[in-house]
Amino acid sequence: MGLYRVRVSTGASLCAGSNNAVQLWLVGQHGEAALASRLRPARGKVEEFKVEVQEYLGPLLFVKLRKRHLLREDAWFCNWISVQGPGAGAAEFTVPCYRWVEGDGVLCLAEGTGRTVLDDPQGLFKKHREEELEERRRLYRWGNWKEGLILTVAGAKIYDLPVDERFLEDKRIDFEASLAKGLADLAVKDSLNILACWDSLDDFNRIFWCGQSKLAERVRDSWKEDALFGYQFLNGANPMLLRRSARLPARLVFPAGMEELQAQLEKELQGGTLYEADFSLLDGIKANVILCSQQHLATPLVMLKLQPDGTLLPMVIQLQLPRQGAPPPPLFLPTDSPMTWLLAKCWVRSSDFQLHELQSHLLRGHLMAEVITVATMRCLPSIHPIFKLLIPHLRYTLEINVRARNGLVSDLGVFDQVVSTGGGGHVELLKQAGALLTYSSFCPPEDLADRGLLGVQSSFYAQDALRLWEITYRYVEGIVNLHYKTDVAVKEDTELQAWCREITEIGLRGAQDRGFPVSLPTRDQVCRFVTMCIFTCTGQHSSVHLGQLDWFSWIPNAPCTMRRPPPTTKDVTLETVMATLPNFHQASLQMSIVWQLGRRQPIMVALGQHKEEYFSDPGPKDVLKKFREELAVMDREIELRNAKLDMPYEYLRPSLVENSVAI
C-alpha cells in the first residue's frame, strides 16, 4: 500500500520509441497490482510517474508490461524500468530489459539482482526461468551451416534471427554505407586500371588509397625487409601460428650441400632461439578456380631465429611438404637472389592470409563466439549472474556472422571470387581446423606457454594478451565469488552445468576429447571457462581483427590468391612474381573488403564500457568499476610503451578492443 515512483527508459536508436500504449503491472512477493497509467514511450527519454497502489506488494520480484496497438504495430525498445516503493528511504528496484517489445503479449521482466537456482529456495522465480528458457530454445535453435563444422544459429538470413540479435539502426546504416563505399571504390579502381599495364610491384600503389593507416604505409615501404616479415609472426594480424621449436621439423629435408644450414638451425635450437611457422594445415586443400583460371596454394614452413635485440629473422623457407618418391622440395634462403627470396616470402604471406582469415579470425573468433552466444541464450535465463556477466559480450555476433556467411564465405561470395581457398577449399580448411580446436589454445596462459612465447620481450601480443586475460579473470572471479560461496554451490547449479555441456557437447560437437569441459565442478573452473568465453569474444577477436587494414592493405604483403604454382627452382624474375600475385581486380576487391572490415568502427563499444546495466545490486557494480579501472591503467601503460616503439602495437589496447564480436 502506498505511493510508488516508476521510471521507464526507452532506447536512443532511431525507431526505439513507440506510439503504442504500454501498461505495467508490479509483482511483489505478496501481491500484484496493475498500474492505471499508460505510457507512450518516447525515443531516448526516461518517463517518470507516481502511482498509488492499494495492495501490499512486499519486495518487488517482477514488472510485467503489455504494449497494445489499435491500428499499427509499433515496436518499442525498452532499456530498463525502476520502481521505488512507498515510504522515506524505500529501496529502488531496477528491472533490466534492453530488448524490443513487440506484439501485444504480456512480457514479464525479473528484478535485476543476479540469482542462481540455489538463490531462490522458495521457488519464486522457478516458473519464470523455465518459461523464459522454453521460449529462448524456440527462438535460438542450433543450425549446421556446413556439414562437419561446429554448429551455428539456425537461420540463413538476417530476418531469420531473433529481433534482439539484429543491428540497431545506427550500426546497420554505418555497416551498409561502408559496404556501398567499398563497392564504389572497387568500381572506380577497376575502371581506372582495366586497360593499364600491371607489370611492376609499384603498380599496386594504384589501388592503395582511401585513407590508409600509417602502419599500412610503413608496410608498403618496408614489406621486403626480413625484419618486418618476421615481426608479423610476433605482432601482426595473425600472431597465433608462431611457436618455439622443440626439435627440427621432420618435414624439413636438407638436400645435399646444405649441411651448414642444418648446423646453424641446430645451434639456434640448442640456444632456445629457433622458432617455426608451419602451414601444413593447407596440405590437401583444393585451390580455387577463378573465371576458368586455376589458382594455387602452398604449404610453407618457415624457420626463424630470435636475435638478442628481439628481432625475428627468417632463416629458411620450405614451400611444399616432401613427397615419398619425389625429390625433396627446394629450401629458399635469404642468400638467394632478391626476387627468388621475395617470391618465397610472398607465398608464406599468402598462406598466412588464408589461415588468418579462416582459422584464426572466422573459426576461432566469429564461429566460436557464435557457439557461446547460442548456448548462453538457450541455457541461462536472464536472471542468472553468468548470463548478466556474458550478455554485453555477445552483442551483434549472430548478425555479423550471418552477414559473413551470406557475403564472404557463401557460394559466389568474396572467397569464391578472389581467394585461393575459395570454391570449397575454405570449407574443407574450416573442417580440418575445427578438429584441432583445443581448450588450452583459447586460454593465453596455457597457449603462450605451449608455444614458447612467455617472456619473449618483443612479442607485444603475448604480453598484452596475458595481461588482459588476467584482468578479465579477476573481473569474472569477482562476480563468481559474489554468487557462489562454495564449490558445492557451483556443482548444484543445474543451469550453469547445462550451459557448459551445451557448448562442449552440442555447439562444439563433442570437444571434450580436446580438453573442453562438460561440467564445472569448482569456482576456479567456472572462472577459467567464463574468462575464456569473454576473452574469445573480446581480446582474442580484436587481436586478429584490428590488424587487417594495417597488414593486408599492401597486397604483395598478404596476397589473397596466387595465380601460378609455387616455384620448384630458384630461377625467378620480376615477371614471375607479377604473374603469380593477384591481378588488379583481385587486388582491388581485397583492398575494398579489407578497408570495410578493418577500418576503425565509429559505432563500437570498448571492452567493459557497455552502458547496459544488467545487475541492479551494488556488489557486481563495484566489481565492474574495478574492472574498468584496471583496463584504464593497462590502456595508459600501453600508450606510454607505444610512444617508445618504432611500430606501436595497439590490437589489445582496451580502448580499441571491441566488447563483442560485432564486426
N, C-alpha and C positions, 0 to 999 in steps of 0.2 A: 504494500500500500504506500502511496506517496507519489512525489513528482520525480520523473526520470528525465535526464537530459540525453538526447540522442544526436549523434553526428554521423553523417554519411558522406564518404569521399568518393568522387567519381574520377575516373582516369582522364588524362590530358590529351590522349590521342584524338585524331580528327573526328571520329564518329563515336566517341566514348559516351557522350550524353544521350538522353532518350526523351522523347515526348510522351512515352507511355507512363501511366500512373503506377507507382510502386507502393505496395502495402507491406508493413512489417509486423512481426509478432516477436515478443520477447518470451523466451522459455527459461524459467529458473528451476532450481531443484525442487521447488514446492508448488509451482504453478505456471500457467501460461496466460499471456494477455495479448489480444490483438490491439494494435495502435490505430486510433481513428485517423491520424494524419496521413495524407497521401503525398508522395514525392513525385516530382517530375525532374529527374536528376540532370543537372547542367554540367557540361564538359569542364573538367579542371576545377570544379567547385567542391567545397565542403558545406553541405546543408546541415543546419542545426535547428532543432526544435525541442520543446519541452512538452511532456505529456503526463497527465495524471492517470495513474494505474490504481485500480481499486483492489486488485488481488495482491496477496502476499506471494512474491515470486521466490524469495530466497536468492542464493548465489546464482548468477547468470550462467547458463550452460550453452544455449544456442540463440541465434537470431534466425528467424525464418522470414523469407521475403517472397513476394509474388508480384510479377510485372504483368499488368493487364493492358490489352490494347483493344480499341474499338474498330478502327479502320485499317491500321497498318502496323505490322510487327516492327518494332524499333529496338534493336539490341542495346544493351547498356553494359558498360564496363565499370564494375564496382571495385574500388580499391579496398576499402575497409569500412566497418561500422563500429562506432564506440558507444558504449552505454554507461552512464553514471547513475547509480541508484540514489534513492532519496536519503536526505539527511546530510548534515555538515560532515565533511571528511569522508563521504562514502567512496568506496572503491570504484574506479573506472575500468570497465572491461572492454578490451579491444577484440574485435572479431575480424580476422583477415579474410579477404575474398580473392582479389586480384584475378578476376576471371570475367568472362562475358556471361550476362544473364539474358537468356533467350526464351522464347515461348511464354506460356502463361502458367507453367507448373510451379509448385512451391519448392524453393531451394532452401535447404537447411544448412547453416554455417555454424561450426563449433567455435566457442570462445578460444582465444589464441594461446592458451597455455599448452605446451607440449606434454602429451600423455602417452605412455606406453600402455599396453593391455593391463599390465600389473598396477599401473597408477589409477585404475578405475575399478576398485574392488566391489563397488555397488552396481557396476554394470550400467552406469548412467549413459555411457557413450557407446555401449556394445552394439546396439541396433544401428546407430548412425554409422559406425565404422563398417559394419557388414554391408549395409546398403550402398555406401559410397564405393566400396571396392567392387561390389557386384556391377554397379553402373560403369566404373572405370574399366573393368575387364571386358565389358561390351564395347566400349569406345576404343580402347587400346588393345588391339589384337596383334599377335605375332604374325609376321609375314616372312616370305622367303624370296628375296629379290632374285637370287640365282642359286640353283641347287648346289649344295656343298659349302656355302658361305655361312658365317654367323648370321643370326636372324636379324630382321629389321621390323619396323612397324608395318602392319598391313595397310595397303592403300597405294595405288600407283600415282595418284595426282594430289596436288596440294589440297584440293577441296574434299579429298577423302579423309584428311586429318581432322581430329577434333578441333573445334574452332579456337580453343585456347592455345593450341600449338602453332597457330599461324602468325605471320608477321603482323604487327600493328602497322598502321598506315605509313608512319614516318619511315620505318625500316623498309617496307615494301617499295615505297616511292624511290628512296635512295638506291636500293638494290637494282630496281628495274631501269632507273635513269642511268646508272653507271654501266649497265649491260648495253643499253642503247648507245651510249657514248663509245663504248669499246667497239661495237659493231660499226659505228660510223667511222671511227678511226681506221678500222680494218679496211673499209671500202675505199677510203682516201688513199691509204698506203698501197693497196692493190692497184688502184688506178694510176698512181704516180710511178709505180715500178713495173707495170706489166710489160712494157717494151724495153725496159732498161737492162743493161748488161749486169750480170751478177757473178763477177769473177774475182773479187778481191774481198778479203776479210773486212776491210774498211767499208764495204758496201752495206754491211749490217747497220751502219750508222743511219741509213735512210729510214729505218723503222724504229730507231732508238730515240723516241721523243715523247711528248705529252707528260712532261714534268717528272723525270726520274729522280730517285733519291741520290744523295751524294755518294753513298756506298756503291750504288749501281754504276755511277760514273767511274768510281775507283776500279771496280771490276772490269769495266770496258777498257780502261787504260792499262791494267796490270794483269789481265787474266792469263797471259802466257807465262807468268813467273811461277816457278816451282813452289815458292813460299806461299803464295796465295792459293795455289792448288791444294797444298797440304793443309793450310789453315781451315779450309772449308770442311774438312772431316772433323775438326775440333769444334768450330763455332759457326758453321754455315747453316744453310737451310735444312740439312739433314745430318745432325750430329749423332745419329742412332746406330751407325754402322761400324765405326772405328773400334778396334779392340787391341789391347796389348797382346803380342804373340807369345804363346806358351811353348811353341815349337815351330819349326819351319813347316808351312802347309804341305801336305802330301801332294797336292796338285802342282806344286812348284817344281817342275822338272828342269834341270840345268843342262843345256846342250854342251857338247864338248867345247872346251876353251873358256868356260865361264867359272872356273874354279875360284878365281879371285873374288868374283861377285859372291859366290857361296860363302867364302871365308868372311867377307865383310858382313853379310847378313848374320852369320853365326856369332860374330863379335858383338853386334848390336843386340842380338838375342840374349847373350850371356850378360850383357850390361843392363838388361831390362829396358832398353830404349827402342826396341823393334816393335812396330805396330803394323796392323794389316786392315785392309778393307776388302772383303770378299763378296763378290756379286753372284755367287753360284746359284742363288735363288732364280736367276734368269735362265738357267740351263733348261732347255726343252720347251721354253715358251715360244709359241709360233709368232713370228713377226707379221706385222700388218701389211696389207696391200692397199695402197692409196692411189686412186684413179688409175688402176691397172698397173701400177708400178710397185714392185716388191721392195719393202723396207727391210731393215736388218737390225739384229740385236747381237750383243756380245755378252760374255760372262767374265768380266775382268777380275783380276786380283792385283791389288796394289800393296807393295811393301814399303813402309815409310820409317824413317828414323827421327827420333825426337832429339833435337840439339840441346845443348846446355842452356841456351837462351830461350827455350820453349818453342822454337821454330820446328815445324814438322815438314820434312822434306821427303819426296818420293825417291826411292832407290831403284825400283824395277816395277814394270807393269807387264802382266801376262793377260792377254785379251780373251783367250779361249781355254777351256778345260782340255787337258790331254786326252786323247782317244786311243784305245788299245789298237795296236797295229799301224798307227799313223805316226809320222814324225812329230816330235814334241813341238808345241806352238812356240813361236819366237818370243823372246823376252826383250822388251823395249827399255832402253836405258837413257838417263839424262845426257850421256855422251853421244847418243845417236845424232844424226843430222837434225837441225831445228824443226823442220817440217814433219819428220818421222816421229819425233818425241811429242810434238804438239798434237798430231793426229791421235796418237795413243792416249793422251790426256783427254782429248775431246770424246773419245769412246768411253772413258771412265766417267766423264761428266754426264754424258747422255744416259749411261746405265744408272747413274745416281739419280738423275731426273725421274727415271721410271720407278725406282724403289722408293724415292721420296714421296712422289705423288700417290702411289698405290699402297705401299706398305706403311710407311711412317705417318703419312698425312690422312689418307682416306680410311684405311683399315684401323690403325692404332689410335687415330684421333676421332674421326667422324663416326665410323661404324661402331666402335667400342662405346662411345658416348651415347649412341642410339640404344644399344643394349641396356645400358644403365638407365636411360630415360624410360624406356618401355617397362622394364621390370619395376622401377620405382612407382610408376603410375598404376601398375597392376597390383602391387603388393603392400604398399604403405599408404594408409589413409592420411588425409591432410592434417589430422591431429597428432600424428606420430612425430616425435622430435627429429628423427633421422630424415623424414620427408621434409620437414621445415628447414633442416640444415642443407639438404641437397637441392631443393627445387629452384633456387636462384641460379644454380649452375647447369640447369637443363634447358634454359630458355632458348627458344627458336631452333633447337638442334634438329627436331624432326622435319621442319620445313626446309632448312638449308640442305639436309640430306636428300629429301625428295627432289629438290631442285637439281642437286648434283646427279642423281640417278636419271633424271629426265633430260639433262643437258650436256653433262660432261662425259659420263661413262655409259650412256644409253646407246642403243643401236643408232648409228649415223650421228652420234654426238661428237664432241670435240676430240675425244680419244680416237674414235674411228677415223676422223678426218685428218689428223696431223700427228698422232703419236705412234711410235713404232710398236708399242704393246697394245694398240687398239685392235679392233677387229676380232675380239675374243681372247687375245692373249692376256689382256688386263684382267679378265675374269679368272682365267687359269692361275695367274700370278696371285690374285687375292686368295684363291683357294689354298694354294701352297703356303702362302704366308700365314693364313689363318690357322693352319695346322701346327704352326710353330709358336703361336702366342703362349707366353708363359706369364704366370702371376708376377714372378720376381722382376720380369722385364718392364713391368708397369710401375715398379717401386724404385725410384732413383737410388736409394742407399744400396740395394742389392744389385741393381743393374750396373751402376757405375763401378762397384767393386768387382763384379764379374768381368767387366770389360777393361779393368785395369786403368781406369781414368781418375780414381780418387787420388788427390794430391798432385795432379798434373796442373801446374800453375797457369799454363797457357790455355787450358780448357775452361773458358768462362761459362760455357754451357753447364759443365759438370758442377762448378762451384755454385752457380745460381740455382740450378735445379735442386741440388741437395739442400740449399738454404730455404728455398721456397717450400720444399716438401716438409722440412722441419717446422716452419712457421704454420703451415696448414695442419700438420699433425697436432700441434699444440691447440689450435683452434678446435679441431674435431674432438680432441681429448677433453677440452673444457666443457663442451656440450654433452659428450657421453657421460662424463663423471657427474654432471648435474642430474641425469635421468636414470643412471644405473649405478647403484651403490655397491653392488656385488657382481661377481661373475655368474652367480645363480640367476640374478635378475636378467642377465643377458641371455642365458640358455633358455629361460622360460618365456622369452618374448617371441611368441609364435609368428607374429607378423615380420619381425626382423629376420628370423631364420628362413621364412618362406621367401623373403626378398633375396637373400644371399643365394638360396638354391635356384631361384628363378634365373638369376644372372648366369650362374655357372652351368647348370644342367640344361636349361632351355635356351636362353639367349646365346650362350657360347657353345651350345650343342655338345655338352659333356666335356668340359675343360678341366675336370678335377685331376686328370692324369698329368696335367701340366701345372699343377700347383694351386689352381683356383679353389677356394674353399667351398664346401657345400653346407657348412654350418659355421657359426661364430660363437664358440663356447666361452670366450673371455672378453673382458673390456679391451684389453690390448689388441686382440684380433679384430674387434669391431673398429677400433681407431685406425688400424692399418688399412682395413678394407675400405672404409669410408674415405680415408685420405686418398687412397688410390683412385677412387671414383672422382673426387673433386679435382685432384691433380691432373688426371687424364682429361677432364673437361675444361681445364683452365691452362695451367702452365705447360703441360706436355703438348697440347694442341698449339698453343702460341709459339712454342719453340720451333715448330716445323712449319707454321703458317706465316709468321711475320717476315721471314727472310726471303720469301718468294720474289718480291719486287726487287730486292737488292741483288740477289744472286742469279735469277733466271731471266732478267730483262736483256742482258747482253747474250744473245742467242748462242754464240760459239762456246760460252761457258756452261750452258745447260741445254744442249740440243734436244728438242722433243722427239726427233727421229733421225735416223741415219740412212742415207739413200744408197750407199754402197756397202759391201761386206767389209768386215774388219780386215786390215791388211795382214797378209801372210809373209810379206817380205818387208824390208826396210827401204824399199825404193818408193819414196813418197814425195810428191811435188805439191805446189800450191793448187794446181788444177785438181789433184786427187782430193785434197782437203775440201775444196769448194764443191766438188761433185758429191761429196759424202754428207756434208752438213745440210740442214733443211733449206729448201728453196724459199724464195721471198714470200710466197703465200703462206707456207707452213710457218715461217718465222714470224710473219705479221700476225697470224692468228694466235700463236704462242704469246707474243707480246701483248696483244689485246686482253687475253684471258688472265695473264699474269698481272696486268695492271688492274683489272677489275677485282680479282680476288686478293691481290697482295697489297693494295693501297690501304692506307690507314683509314679506318671506318669512322665517318662522322657520327653515326648512330652506334655507339658502343658503350658498354658498362665495364669499367675496370674491375679487376679482381677485388671482391669484398665490398664494393661500393654500391651495391644494389640498394634501391630506395624501398623496396618491398620489405615490410616487417611482418614476418610470419610468426614470430614469438611475441607474446604480449607480456610475459613476466620478465622482471629485471635481470635475472641471472644470465640467460642467454644473450641479452643485450650487452651486458658487461663483457662477456666473452668475445662478442663480435667487435666491440670497441677496442679491446686489446689486440685482436687480430689486425684491425686496421692500423693501429699504432705500430705494430711490428712490420707491416707491409710498408708503411711510410718510411721507417728507418732504413729498410732494405733498399727502397727506391732511391733515397737520398745517397746512400753509400755507393750504389751502382753509378749514380750520376757523377759522384766525385771520382770514382775509379775510371770511368769512361773518359773523363776530361784529361786523363794522363795517357790514354791509349791512342795509338795511331789509328786503329779501327775499333770504335766503340761497339760493345756487344749489348744489345738492348732487348733481345727477344724474350727475356724472362724478367724484365723490369716491371714490377707490379702495376705501375700506372699505365702500361701498354698491354698487359695481359688481359684478354677478354674474359669476363666472368663465366662464359659458357661457350660452347661450340656454336657460334652464331653466324659464321662466315666461312 
